[in-house]
């Protein structure tokens, strides 16, 4: 009966997880096409060092160490999870134990040691968020679901660790009482101590119940996490790898030319032909569909750690801008569009709800940006909030002909004299007089 229930449960999880991840893929592809296939060796090196090796995390050493505990435990416990799933499907128990021998004992001891460190790290992170209330974790852009989401994942981590120690601890005692049914795993130092403290003297039937409780608890939390992941900021566990691979390799702050304007400038200088199109182009972006798919993937890869906002000079001086909020707003807008398409069974070409990213992101926010790239440099997974801010600014100024009144004299001067300063003559005549 356990096998049947387990197999059915795997099918249900596979269905909902596939549906959730396909929704994320569809939402990311709402963005415009962008071809990224250059300098593959550099990109793979970035994945190894930054995404897999957590290189940029260690710019803040203490939180990086605790994060590494959870990260390493997550990676290595997948080995034990594979065994648990195989056991659940075919009805075996500790199927790897007879084949791996002493290495199996070493592996489980190592996993338990990492799990203990992960438990300590989880308690530290819960304390940082809810007791110490560090400034970047009590910001208003985390109110509501984002703050709850972070706590739910941390509490789920604790349940996983409880499941592992209940399962391994009770199993160790059952190996002594019922060796014919329970394969020897060798001495597991931490779980054996845990078992003798909490389960010592219990009957075999009770120990079997505890072992099954730990086994099912571990599985249910894992399955719940898989289904929950497409709706959580912890989607970065998967997306950080392709996001780092596809990140820009150009120097920080280098802006991309706008072909329409570049061609017009070339024609004015006599090195190109002017456009004959009567259509007025749109510059920049005002919604998810006019950003690139990489911009949208940036938003879904955001860990909401707040490192970008904590180093943003505009944010630090009390201005409204928060790079983290920009990324969260883009993701929320993509979710809103995706939900609309699902609800109305419509295609993106037919979509028009009368909203845009400017319903989420105010002009005050994008005007406050100093384009210093501090947020880009701080991000541990190479997200680029500045690129999205650039696109929104371009749309506001070039397409809507709007912008801060303080900037208008500069624009007028550029248009009339070719310089940012207001001068009585054009820039070239001024240059020749000095």
KEKEDREN-312652 format. One record per residue (C-alpha): residue in one letter; x, z, y. Coordinates in Angstrom, 1 decimal. Example, Ala and Ser with C-alpha at 12.3 -4.5 7.8 and 13.67 -1.06 7.14 Angstrom:
BEGIN
pt residu=A&c1=12.3&c3=7.8&c2=-4.5 .
pt residu=S&c1=13.7&c3=7.1&c2=-1.1 .
//
This chain:
BEGIN
pt residu=X&c1=0.0&c3=0.0&c2=0.0 .
pt residu=X&c1=2.9&c3=0.8&c2=2.4 .
pt residu=X&c1=4.3&c3=-2.7&c2=1.8 .
pt residu=X&c1=1.0&c3=-4.4&c2=2.5 .
pt residu=X&c1=0.5&c3=-2.4&c2=5.7 .
pt residu=X&c1=4.1&c3=-3.0&c2=6.8 .
pt residu=X&c1=3.9&c3=-6.8&c2=6.2 .
pt residu=X&c1=0.6&c3=-7.0&c2=8.1 .
pt residu=X&c1=2.1&c3=-5.0&c2=10.9 .
pt residu=X&c1=5.1&c3=-7.4&c2=11.1 .
pt residu=X&c1=2.7&c3=-10.3&c2=11.4 .
pt residu=X&c1=0.7&c3=-8.7&c2=14.2 .
pt residu=X&c1=3.9&c3=-7.8&c2=16.1 .
pt residu=X&c1=5.2&c3=-11.3&c2=15.6 .
pt residu=X&c1=2.0&c3=-12.8&c2=17.0 .
pt residu=X&c1=1.8&c3=-10.6&c2=20.1 .
pt residu=X&c1=5.6&c3=-10.7&c2=20.8 .
pt residu=X&c1=5.6&c3=-14.5&c2=20.5 .
pt residu=X&c1=2.7&c3=-14.8&c2=22.8 .
pt residu=X&c1=4.3&c3=-12.5&c2=25.4 .
pt residu=X&c1=7.7&c3=-14.2&c2=25.3 .
pt residu=X&c1=6.1&c3=-17.7&c2=25.5 .
pt residu=X&c1=4.2&c3=-16.4&c2=28.6 .
pt residu=X&c1=7.5&c3=-15.4&c2=30.2 .
pt residu=X&c1=9.0&c3=-18.8&c2=29.4 .
pt residu=X&c1=6.1&c3=-20.6&c2=30.9 .
pt residu=X&c1=6.3&c3=-18.5&c2=34.0 .
pt residu=X&c1=10.0&c3=-19.2&c2=34.5 .
pt residu=X&c1=9.4&c3=-22.9&c2=34.1 .
pt residu=X&c1=6.9&c3=-22.8&c2=36.9 .
pt residu=X&c1=10.0&c3=-23.2&c2=39.1 .
pt residu=X&c1=11.5&c3=-26.6&c2=39.9 .
pt residu=X&c1=13.9&c3=-28.3&c2=37.6 .
pt residu=X&c1=17.6&c3=-27.4&c2=38.0 .
pt residu=X&c1=20.3&c3=-28.8&c2=35.8 .
pt residu=X&c1=23.0&c3=-26.2&c2=34.9 .
pt residu=X&c1=25.5&c3=-27.5&c2=32.3 .
pt residu=X&c1=28.9&c3=-27.5&c2=34.1 .
pt residu=X&c1=32.1&c3=-25.5&c2=33.4 .
pt residu=X&c1=30.8&c3=-24.2&c2=30.1 .
pt residu=X&c1=34.0&c3=-22.2&c2=29.2 .
pt residu=X&c1=33.8&c3=-20.2&c2=32.4 .
pt residu=X&c1=30.1&c3=-19.5&c2=31.8 .
pt residu=X&c1=30.7&c3=-18.3&c2=28.3 .
pt residu=X&c1=33.5&c3=-16.1&c2=29.5 .
pt residu=X&c1=31.1&c3=-14.6&c2=32.1 .
pt residu=X&c1=28.6&c3=-13.9&c2=29.3 .
pt residu=X&c1=31.2&c3=-12.1&c2=27.2 .
pt residu=X&c1=32.6&c3=-10.0&c2=30.1 .
pt residu=X&c1=29.6&c3=-9.4&c2=32.3 .
pt residu=X&c1=26.5&c3=-9.5&c2=30.0 .
pt residu=X&c1=28.0&c3=-8.4&c2=26.7 .
pt residu=X&c1=30.9&c3=-6.4&c2=28.0 .
pt residu=X&c1=29.0&c3=-4.7&c2=30.9 .
pt residu=X&c1=32.0&c3=-5.4&c2=33.2 .
pt residu=X&c1=30.2&c3=-5.0&c2=36.5 .
pt residu=X&c1=28.4&c3=-1.8&c2=35.4 .
pt residu=X&c1=31.7&c3=0.0&c2=35.5 .
pt residu=X&c1=32.0&c3=-0.3&c2=39.2 .
pt residu=X&c1=30.0&c3=3.0&c2=39.1 .
pt residu=X&c1=31.8&c3=4.7&c2=36.3 .
pt residu=X&c1=29.7&c3=7.7&c2=35.5 .
pt residu=X&c1=26.3&c3=6.0&c2=35.1 .
pt residu=X&c1=28.1&c3=3.1&c2=33.4 .
pt residu=X&c1=29.4&c3=5.4&c2=30.7 .
pt residu=X&c1=25.9&c3=6.8&c2=30.0 .
pt residu=X&c1=24.4&c3=3.3&c2=30.0 .
pt residu=X&c1=27.1&c3=2.3&c2=27.6 .
pt residu=X&c1=26.1&c3=5.0&c2=25.2 .
pt residu=X&c1=22.5&c3=3.7&c2=25.1 .
pt residu=X&c1=23.7&c3=0.1&c2=25.0 .
pt residu=X&c1=26.1&c3=0.6&c2=22.1 .
pt residu=X&c1=23.6&c3=2.7&c2=20.1 .
pt residu=X&c1=21.0&c3=-0.1&c2=20.6 .
pt residu=X&c1=23.4&c3=-2.8&c2=19.3 .
pt residu=X&c1=24.6&c3=-0.9&c2=16.2 .
pt residu=X&c1=21.2&c3=0.6&c2=15.2 .
pt residu=X&c1=20.1&c3=-3.0&c2=14.6 .
pt residu=X&c1=22.1&c3=-2.9&c2=11.4 .
pt residu=X&c1=20.1&c3=0.1&c2=10.1 .
pt residu=X&c1=16.9&c3=-1.6&c2=11.4 .
pt residu=X&c1=17.6&c3=-4.7&c2=9.3 .
pt residu=X&c1=17.8&c3=-2.4&c2=6.3 .
pt residu=X&c1=14.6&c3=-0.6&c2=7.2 .
pt residu=X&c1=12.7&c3=-3.9&c2=7.5 .
pt residu=X&c1=14.0&c3=-5.2&c2=4.2 .
pt residu=X&c1=13.1&c3=-2.0&c2=2.5 .
pt residu=X&c1=9.6&c3=-2.1&c2=4.1 .
pt residu=X&c1=9.0&c3=-5.7&c2=2.9 .
pt residu=X&c1=10.2&c3=-5.5&c2=-0.7 .
pt residu=X&c1=9.6&c3=-1.8&c2=-1.3 .
pt residu=X&c1=13.2&c3=-0.7&c2=-1.8 .
pt residu=X&c1=15.0&c3=2.4&c2=-0.4 .
pt residu=X&c1=18.4&c3=2.2&c2=1.2 .
pt residu=X&c1=19.1&c3=-1.3&c2=-0.2 .
pt residu=X&c1=22.5&c3=-1.6&c2=1.5 .
pt residu=X&c1=23.8&c3=1.7&c2=0.1 .
pt residu=X&c1=24.9&c3=0.6&c2=-3.4 .
pt residu=X&c1=26.7&c3=-2.5&c2=-2.0 .
pt residu=X&c1=28.6&c3=-1.0&c2=0.9 .
pt residu=X&c1=29.6&c3=2.4&c2=-0.6 .
pt residu=X&c1=31.9&c3=4.4&c2=1.6 .
pt residu=X&c1=31.6&c3=2.0&c2=4.5 .
pt residu=X&c1=27.8&c3=2.6&c2=4.5 .
pt residu=X&c1=28.5&c3=6.4&c2=5.0 .
pt residu=X&c1=30.9&c3=5.6&c2=7.8 .
pt residu=X&c1=28.4&c3=3.2&c2=9.4 .
pt residu=X&c1=25.5&c3=5.7&c2=9.3 .
pt residu=X&c1=27.7&c3=8.5&c2=10.7 .
pt residu=X&c1=28.8&c3=6.3&c2=13.5 .
pt residu=X&c1=25.3&c3=5.3&c2=14.3 .
pt residu=X&c1=24.2&c3=8.9&c2=14.3 .
pt residu=X&c1=27.0&c3=9.8&c2=16.6 .
pt residu=X&c1=26.1&c3=7.1&c2=19.0 .
pt residu=X&c1=22.4&c3=8.1&c2=18.8 .
pt residu=X&c1=23.4&c3=11.6&c2=19.8 .
pt residu=X&c1=25.3&c3=10.2&c2=22.8 .
pt residu=X&c1=22.3&c3=8.0&c2=23.6 .
pt residu=X&c1=20.0&c3=11.1&c2=23.5 .
pt residu=X&c1=22.3&c3=12.8&c2=26.0 .
pt residu=X&c1=22.3&c3=9.7&c2=28.2 .
pt residu=X&c1=18.6&c3=9.4&c2=28.1 .
pt residu=X&c1=18.1&c3=13.0&c2=29.2 .
pt residu=X&c1=20.6&c3=12.4&c2=32.0 .
pt residu=X&c1=18.7&c3=9.3&c2=33.2 .
pt residu=X&c1=15.4&c3=11.0&c2=33.0 .
pt residu=X&c1=16.8&c3=13.8&c2=35.1 .
pt residu=X&c1=18.3&c3=11.4&c2=37.6 .
pt residu=X&c1=15.0&c3=9.7&c2=38.1 .
pt residu=X&c1=12.6&c3=12.6&c2=38.1 .
pt residu=X&c1=14.6&c3=15.8&c2=39.0 .
pt residu=X&c1=17.6&c3=14.7&c2=41.1 .
pt residu=X&c1=15.5&c3=11.9&c2=42.5 .
pt residu=X&c1=18.4&c3=9.7&c2=43.6 .
pt residu=X&c1=17.5&c3=7.7&c2=46.7 .
pt residu=X&c1=17.5&c3=4.3&c2=44.9 .
pt residu=X&c1=15.1&c3=5.7&c2=42.4 .
pt residu=X&c1=12.6&c3=7.2&c2=44.8 .
pt residu=X&c1=12.2&c3=4.1&c2=47.0 .
pt residu=X&c1=8.6&c3=3.0&c2=47.7 .
pt residu=X&c1=9.1&c3=-0.3&c2=46.0 .
pt residu=X&c1=9.2&c3=1.6&c2=42.7 .
pt residu=X&c1=5.9&c3=3.3&c2=43.2 .
pt residu=X&c1=3.3&c3=2.9&c2=40.5 .
pt residu=X&c1=4.0&c3=0.9&c2=37.4 .
pt residu=X&c1=7.8&c3=0.3&c2=37.9 .
pt residu=X&c1=8.6&c3=4.0&c2=37.9 .
pt residu=X&c1=6.3&c3=4.7&c2=34.9 .
pt residu=X&c1=7.8&c3=1.7&c2=33.1 .
pt residu=X&c1=11.3&c3=3.2&c2=33.4 .
pt residu=X&c1=10.2&c3=6.6&c2=32.1 .
pt residu=X&c1=8.2&c3=5.1&c2=29.2 .
pt residu=X&c1=11.2&c3=3.3&c2=27.9 .
pt residu=X&c1=13.4&c3=6.4&c2=28.2 .
pt residu=X&c1=10.8&c3=8.5&c2=26.3 .
pt residu=X&c1=10.6&c3=5.8&c2=23.7 .
pt residu=X&c1=14.3&c3=6.0&c2=23.2 .
pt residu=X&c1=14.0&c3=9.8&c2=22.5 .
pt residu=X&c1=11.3&c3=9.0&c2=19.9 .
pt residu=X&c1=13.6&c3=6.5&c2=18.2 .
pt residu=X&c1=16.3&c3=9.1&c2=17.9 .
pt residu=X&c1=13.9&c3=11.7&c2=16.6 .
pt residu=X&c1=12.8&c3=9.2&c2=14.0 .
pt residu=X&c1=16.3&c3=8.5&c2=12.9 .
pt residu=X&c1=17.3&c3=12.1&c2=12.5 .
pt residu=X&c1=14.1&c3=13.1&c2=10.7 .
pt residu=X&c1=14.5&c3=10.1&c2=8.3 .
pt residu=X&c1=18.2&c3=10.6&c2=7.6 .
pt residu=X&c1=18.0&c3=14.4&c2=7.5 .
pt residu=X&c1=15.1&c3=14.7&c2=5.1 .
pt residu=X&c1=16.6&c3=11.8&c2=3.0 .
pt residu=X&c1=19.8&c3=13.7&c2=2.7 .
pt residu=X&c1=18.1&c3=16.8&c2=1.3 .
pt residu=X&c1=16.0&c3=14.6&c2=-1.1 .
pt residu=X&c1=19.2&c3=13.0&c2=-2.4 .
pt residu=X&c1=20.2&c3=16.5&c2=-3.7 .
pt residu=X&c1=16.7&c3=17.3&c2=-5.1 .
pt residu=X&c1=15.7&c3=13.9&c2=-6.5 .
pt residu=X&c1=18.9&c3=11.8&c2=-7.0 .
pt residu=X&c1=17.1&c3=9.5&c2=-9.4 .
pt residu=X&c1=14.8&c3=8.2&c2=-6.5 .
pt residu=X&c1=17.1&c3=8.5&c2=-3.5 .
pt residu=X&c1=20.4&c3=6.6&c2=-3.2 .
pt residu=X&c1=23.3&c3=8.7&c2=-2.1 .
pt residu=X&c1=24.4&c3=7.9&c2=1.4 .
pt residu=X&c1=27.4&c3=10.3&c2=1.4 .
pt residu=X&c1=27.5&c3=13.2&c2=3.8 .
pt residu=X&c1=26.0&c3=12.4&c2=7.1 .
pt residu=X&c1=27.4&c3=15.1&c2=9.4 .
pt residu=X&c1=24.9&c3=15.3&c2=12.2 .
pt residu=X&c1=21.7&c3=14.6&c2=10.3 .
pt residu=X&c1=22.7&c3=17.0&c2=7.5 .
pt residu=X&c1=23.2&c3=19.8&c2=10.0 .
pt residu=X&c1=19.9&c3=18.9&c2=11.7 .
pt residu=X&c1=18.1&c3=19.0&c2=8.3 .
pt residu=X&c1=19.5&c3=22.3&c2=7.2 .
pt residu=X&c1=18.5&c3=23.8&c2=10.6 .
pt residu=X&c1=14.9&c3=22.5&c2=10.7 .
pt residu=X&c1=14.0&c3=21.5&c2=7.1 .
pt residu=X&c1=16.0&c3=23.9&c2=5.0 .
pt residu=X&c1=13.8&c3=25.5&c2=2.2 .
pt residu=X&c1=11.0&c3=23.0&c2=2.5 .
pt residu=X&c1=9.4&c3=21.6&c2=-0.7 .
pt residu=X&c1=10.2&c3=18.1&c2=-2.0 .
pt residu=X&c1=6.7&c3=16.9&c2=-1.1 .
pt residu=X&c1=7.1&c3=18.1&c2=2.5 .
pt residu=X&c1=10.5&c3=16.5&c2=2.8 .
pt residu=X&c1=9.1&c3=13.2&c2=1.5 .
pt residu=X&c1=6.4&c3=13.4&c2=4.2 .
pt residu=X&c1=9.0&c3=14.1&c2=6.9 .
pt residu=X&c1=11.2&c3=11.3&c2=5.7 .
pt residu=X&c1=8.2&c3=8.9&c2=5.7 .
pt residu=X&c1=7.2&c3=10.2&c2=9.2 .
pt residu=X&c1=10.7&c3=9.5&c2=10.6 .
pt residu=X&c1=10.7&c3=6.0&c2=8.9 .
pt residu=X&c1=7.3&c3=5.1&c2=10.3 .
pt residu=X&c1=8.0&c3=6.6&c2=13.7 .
pt residu=X&c1=11.2&c3=4.6&c2=14.0 .
pt residu=X&c1=9.4&c3=1.4&c2=13.0 .
pt residu=X&c1=6.4&c3=1.9&c2=15.2 .
pt residu=X&c1=8.4&c3=2.6&c2=18.3 .
pt residu=X&c1=10.6&c3=-0.5&c2=17.6 .
pt residu=X&c1=7.5&c3=-2.7&c2=17.0 .
pt residu=X&c1=5.8&c3=-1.3&c2=20.1 .
pt residu=X&c1=9.0&c3=-1.9&c2=22.1 .
pt residu=X&c1=9.1&c3=-5.6&c2=21.0 .
pt residu=X&c1=5.5&c3=-6.2&c2=22.0 .
pt residu=X&c1=5.9&c3=-4.2&c2=25.3 .
pt residu=X&c1=9.2&c3=-5.9&c2=26.3 .
pt residu=X&c1=7.6&c3=-9.0&c2=27.9 .
pt residu=X&c1=5.8&c3=-6.7&c2=30.3 .
pt residu=X&c1=8.7&c3=-4.4&c2=31.1 .
pt residu=X&c1=11.8&c3=-4.6&c2=33.3 .
pt residu=X&c1=13.8&c3=-4.1&c2=30.1 .
pt residu=X&c1=13.3&c3=-7.8&c2=29.4 .
pt residu=X&c1=16.8&c3=-7.9&c2=30.9 .
pt residu=X&c1=18.0&c3=-6.9&c2=27.4 .
pt residu=X&c1=17.5&c3=-10.5&c2=26.4 .
pt residu=X&c1=17.4&c3=-12.5&c2=29.7 .
pt residu=X&c1=20.7&c3=-11.0&c2=31.1 .
pt residu=X&c1=22.7&c3=-13.3&c2=28.8 .
pt residu=X&c1=21.2&c3=-16.7&c2=29.8 .
pt residu=X&c1=20.9&c3=-15.5&c2=33.4 .
pt residu=X&c1=24.6&c3=-14.7&c2=33.5 .
pt residu=X&c1=25.4&c3=-18.0&c2=31.8 .
pt residu=X&c1=23.4&c3=-20.0&c2=34.4 .
pt residu=X&c1=24.6&c3=-18.1&c2=37.4 .
pt residu=X&c1=26.2&c3=-19.9&c2=40.3 .
pt residu=X&c1=29.9&c3=-20.5&c2=40.1 .
pt residu=X&c1=30.3&c3=-21.5&c2=43.7 .
pt residu=X&c1=31.9&c3=-19.1&c2=46.3 .
pt residu=X&c1=29.7&c3=-16.3&c2=47.5 .
pt residu=X&c1=27.5&c3=-17.4&c2=50.4 .
pt residu=X&c1=28.1&c3=-21.1&c2=50.0 .
pt residu=X&c1=24.8&c3=-22.8&c2=51.0 .
pt residu=X&c1=23.4&c3=-25.9&c2=49.4 .
pt residu=X&c1=22.8&c3=-28.9&c2=51.6 .
pt residu=X&c1=19.3&c3=-30.2&c2=52.1 .
pt residu=X&c1=19.4&c3=-33.9&c2=51.2 .
pt residu=X&c1=16.8&c3=-35.0&c2=53.7 .
pt residu=X&c1=18.6&c3=-33.4&c2=56.6 .
pt residu=X&c1=22.1&c3=-34.5&c2=55.3 .
pt residu=X&c1=20.9&c3=-38.1&c2=55.1 .
pt residu=X&c1=19.5&c3=-38.0&c2=58.7 .
pt residu=X&c1=22.7&c3=-36.6&c2=60.0 .
pt residu=X&c1=24.8&c3=-39.2&c2=58.2 .
pt residu=X&c1=22.5&c3=-42.0&c2=59.7 .
pt residu=X&c1=23.0&c3=-40.5&c2=63.2 .
pt residu=X&c1=26.8&c3=-40.6&c2=62.7 .
pt residu=X&c1=26.6&c3=-44.2&c2=61.4 .
pt residu=X&c1=27.7&c3=-43.4&c2=57.8 .
pt residu=X&c1=24.4&c3=-43.8&c2=56.1 .
pt residu=X&c1=20.9&c3=-45.3&c2=56.3 .
pt residu=X&c1=18.0&c3=-43.4&c2=57.9 .
pt residu=X&c1=15.1&c3=-42.6&c2=55.7 .
pt residu=X&c1=12.1&c3=-45.1&c2=56.0 .
pt residu=X&c1=9.6&c3=-42.7&c2=54.4 .
pt residu=X&c1=6.7&c3=-41.6&c2=56.6 .
pt residu=X&c1=6.1&c3=-38.5&c2=54.5 .
pt residu=X&c1=7.2&c3=-35.2&c2=56.2 .
pt residu=X&c1=9.3&c3=-33.3&c2=53.6 .
pt residu=X&c1=8.9&c3=-29.6&c2=53.0 .
pt residu=X&c1=12.1&c3=-27.6&c2=53.4 .
pt residu=X&c1=12.9&c3=-24.4&c2=51.6 .
pt residu=X&c1=10.3&c3=-22.6&c2=49.4 .
pt residu=X&c1=7.1&c3=-20.7&c2=50.0 .
pt residu=X&c1=6.1&c3=-20.1&c2=46.5 .
pt residu=X&c1=7.3&c3=-19.8&c2=42.9 .
pt residu=X&c1=6.7&c3=-23.5&c2=42.3 .
pt residu=X&c1=9.1&c3=-24.5&c2=45.1 .
pt residu=X&c1=11.9&c3=-22.2&c2=43.9 .
pt residu=X&c1=14.1&c3=-23.3&c2=41.0 .
pt residu=X&c1=13.5&c3=-22.0&c2=37.5 .
pt residu=X&c1=16.8&c3=-20.1&c2=37.8 .
pt residu=X&c1=15.4&c3=-18.2&c2=40.8 .
pt residu=X&c1=12.4&c3=-17.2&c2=38.8 .
pt residu=X&c1=14.6&c3=-16.2&c2=35.8 .
pt residu=X&c1=16.6&c3=-14.1&c2=38.2 .
pt residu=X&c1=13.4&c3=-12.2&c2=39.0 .
pt residu=X&c1=12.6&c3=-11.6&c2=35.3 .
pt residu=X&c1=16.2&c3=-10.5&c2=34.6 .
pt residu=X&c1=16.1&c3=-7.8&c2=37.3 .
pt residu=X&c1=16.7&c3=-4.3&c2=35.9 .
pt residu=X&c1=15.3&c3=-2.7&c2=39.0 .
pt residu=X&c1=18.5&c3=-0.5&c2=39.1 .
pt residu=X&c1=18.5&c3=-0.7&c2=42.9 .
pt residu=X&c1=22.3&c3=-1.3&c2=43.2 .
pt residu=X&c1=21.6&c3=-4.3&c2=45.5 .
pt residu=X&c1=19.4&c3=-2.3&c2=47.9 .
pt residu=X&c1=21.8&c3=0.7&c2=47.8 .
pt residu=X&c1=24.6&c3=-1.5&c2=49.3 .
pt residu=X&c1=22.4&c3=-3.7&c2=51.6 .
pt residu=X&c1=23.4&c3=-2.9&c2=55.2 .
pt residu=X&c1=19.9&c3=-3.8&c2=56.5 .
pt residu=X&c1=18.3&c3=-1.4&c2=54.0 .
pt residu=X&c1=20.8&c3=1.3&c2=54.8 .
pt residu=X&c1=20.0&c3=1.1&c2=58.5 .
pt residu=X&c1=16.3&c3=1.6&c2=57.9 .
pt residu=X&c1=15.1&c3=-2.0&c2=58.1 .
pt residu=X&c1=12.3&c3=-3.2&c2=55.8 .
pt residu=X&c1=14.5&c3=-5.4&c2=53.6 .
pt residu=X&c1=15.1&c3=-4.4&c2=50.0 .
pt residu=X&c1=16.7&c3=-7.1&c2=47.8 .
pt residu=X&c1=15.3&c3=-5.4&c2=44.8 .
pt residu=X&c1=11.8&c3=-5.7&c2=46.2 .
pt residu=X&c1=12.4&c3=-9.4&c2=46.9 .
pt residu=X&c1=13.1&c3=-10.0&c2=43.2 .
pt residu=X&c1=10.2&c3=-7.8&c2=42.1 .
pt residu=X&c1=7.8&c3=-9.7&c2=44.4 .
pt residu=X&c1=8.9&c3=-13.1&c2=43.0 .
pt residu=X&c1=8.3&c3=-11.8&c2=39.5 .
pt residu=X&c1=4.9&c3=-10.3&c2=40.5 .
pt residu=X&c1=3.9&c3=-13.6&c2=42.1 .
pt residu=X&c1=4.9&c3=-15.5&c2=39.0 .
pt residu=X&c1=2.9&c3=-13.1&c2=36.8 .
pt residu=X&c1=-0.1&c3=-13.6&c2=39.2 .
pt residu=X&c1=0.1&c3=-17.4&c2=38.9 .
pt residu=X&c1=0.5&c3=-17.2&c2=35.1 .
pt residu=X&c1=-2.5&c3=-14.9&c2=34.7 .
pt residu=X&c1=-4.6&c3=-17.2&c2=36.9 .
pt residu=X&c1=-3.6&c3=-20.2&c2=34.8 .
pt residu=X&c1=-4.4&c3=-18.3&c2=31.6 .
pt residu=X&c1=-7.7&c3=-17.0&c2=32.8 .
pt residu=X&c1=-9.0&c3=-20.3&c2=34.2 .
pt residu=X&c1=-7.4&c3=-22.5&c2=31.5 .
pt residu=X&c1=-6.0&c3=-24.7&c2=34.2 .
pt residu=X&c1=-2.7&c3=-26.5&c2=34.7 .
pt residu=X&c1=-0.1&c3=-25.9&c2=37.4 .
pt residu=X&c1=-0.9&c3=-29.2&c2=39.1 .
pt residu=X&c1=-4.5&c3=-27.9&c2=39.7 .
pt residu=X&c1=-3.4&c3=-24.5&c2=40.9 .
pt residu=X&c1=-4.3&c3=-23.3&c2=44.4 .
pt residu=X&c1=-5.3&c3=-19.7&c2=45.0 .
pt residu=X&c1=-4.6&c3=-19.8&c2=48.8 .
pt residu=X&c1=-1.6&c3=-17.4&c2=48.5 .
pt residu=X&c1=2.1&c3=-17.7&c2=48.6 .
pt residu=X&c1=5.3&c3=-15.6&c2=48.4 .
pt residu=X&c1=4.7&c3=-14.8&c2=52.1 .
pt residu=X&c1=1.7&c3=-12.7&c2=51.0 .
pt residu=X&c1=4.3&c3=-10.5&c2=49.2 .
pt residu=X&c1=7.3&c3=-10.8&c2=51.4 .
pt residu=X&c1=7.0&c3=-10.3&c2=55.1 .
pt residu=X&c1=8.9&c3=-12.3&c2=57.7 .
pt residu=X&c1=10.4&c3=-9.0&c2=58.9 .
pt residu=X&c1=12.1&c3=-8.6&c2=55.5 .
pt residu=X&c1=13.8&c3=-12.0&c2=55.4 .
pt residu=X&c1=14.8&c3=-11.8&c2=59.1 .
pt residu=X&c1=16.6&c3=-8.5&c2=58.5 .
pt residu=X&c1=19.0&c3=-10.1&c2=56.0 .
pt residu=X&c1=22.6&c3=-10.4&c2=57.3 .
pt residu=X&c1=23.6&c3=-12.9&c2=54.6 .
pt residu=X&c1=26.6&c3=-10.6&c2=53.7 .
pt residu=X&c1=26.2&c3=-11.1&c2=49.9 .
pt residu=X&c1=26.6&c3=-7.4&c2=49.2 .
pt residu=X&c1=23.5&c3=-7.5&c2=47.0 .
pt residu=X&c1=24.8&c3=-10.5&c2=45.1 .
pt residu=X&c1=28.2&c3=-8.8&c2=44.5 .
pt residu=X&c1=26.5&c3=-5.5&c2=43.4 .
pt residu=X&c1=24.2&c3=-7.0&c2=40.8 .
pt residu=X&c1=25.4&c3=-6.2&c2=37.2 .
pt residu=X&c1=23.7&c3=-9.3&c2=35.8 .
pt residu=X&c1=24.6&c3=-11.8&c2=38.6 .
pt residu=X&c1=21.2&c3=-12.1&c2=40.2 .
pt residu=X&c1=21.1&c3=-13.8&c2=43.6 .
pt residu=X&c1=18.4&c3=-12.4&c2=45.9 .
pt residu=X&c1=20.1&c3=-14.1&c2=48.9 .
pt residu=X&c1=19.3&c3=-17.6&c2=47.6 .
pt residu=X&c1=15.6&c3=-16.8&c2=47.6 .
pt residu=X&c1=15.8&c3=-15.4&c2=51.1 .
pt residu=X&c1=17.6&c3=-18.6&c2=52.3 .
pt residu=X&c1=14.8&c3=-20.7&c2=50.8 .
pt residu=X&c1=12.0&c3=-18.6&c2=52.4 .
pt residu=X&c1=13.8&c3=-18.7&c2=55.8 .
pt residu=X&c1=14.2&c3=-22.5&c2=55.6 .
pt residu=X&c1=10.5&c3=-22.9&c2=54.9 .
pt residu=X&c1=9.5&c3=-20.7&c2=57.7 .
pt residu=X&c1=11.8&c3=-22.2&c2=60.3 .
pt residu=X&c1=11.9&c3=-25.9&c2=59.3 .
pt residu=X&c1=8.5&c3=-26.4&c2=57.7 .
pt residu=X&c1=6.3&c3=-24.0&c2=59.6 .
pt residu=X&c1=8.4&c3=-24.2&c2=62.9 .
pt residu=X&c1=8.2&c3=-20.4&c2=63.1 .
pt residu=X&c1=10.8&c3=-17.7&c2=63.3 .
pt residu=X&c1=12.0&c3=-14.7&c2=65.4 .
pt residu=X&c1=11.7&c3=-15.3&c2=69.1 .
pt residu=X&c1=15.2&c3=-14.0&c2=69.5 .
pt residu=X&c1=16.4&c3=-17.0&c2=67.5 .
pt residu=X&c1=14.7&c3=-19.7&c2=69.5 .
pt residu=X&c1=17.3&c3=-20.0&c2=72.3 .
pt residu=X&c1=19.9&c3=-20.6&c2=69.6 .
pt residu=X&c1=17.8&c3=-23.3&c2=68.0 .
pt residu=X&c1=17.1&c3=-25.0&c2=71.3 .
pt residu=X&c1=20.8&c3=-24.9&c2=72.2 .
pt residu=X&c1=21.7&c3=-26.5&c2=68.8 .
pt residu=X&c1=19.1&c3=-29.2&c2=69.3 .
pt residu=X&c1=20.1&c3=-30.0&c2=72.9 .
pt residu=X&c1=23.8&c3=-29.4&c2=73.1 .
pt residu=X&c1=25.0&c3=-29.2&c2=69.5 .
pt residu=X&c1=26.3&c3=-25.6&c2=70.0 .
pt residu=X&c1=24.7&c3=-22.2&c2=69.4 .
pt residu=X&c1=25.4&c3=-21.2&c2=73.1 .
pt residu=X&c1=23.4&c3=-22.4&c2=76.0 .
pt residu=X&c1=25.6&c3=-24.7&c2=78.0 .
pt residu=X&c1=25.0&c3=-27.2&c2=80.9 .
pt residu=X&c1=26.6&c3=-30.1&c2=79.0 .
pt residu=X&c1=26.6&c3=-31.2&c2=75.3 .
pt residu=X&c1=29.2&c3=-29.8&c2=72.9 .
pt residu=X&c1=31.4&c3=-32.8&c2=72.8 .
pt residu=X&c1=31.7&c3=-33.1&c2=76.6 .
pt residu=X&c1=32.4&c3=-29.3&c2=76.8 .
pt residu=X&c1=35.1&c3=-29.7&c2=74.1 .
pt residu=X&c1=36.9&c3=-32.4&c2=76.1 .
pt residu=X&c1=37.0&c3=-30.2&c2=79.2 .
pt residu=X&c1=39.0&c3=-27.4&c2=77.7 .
//
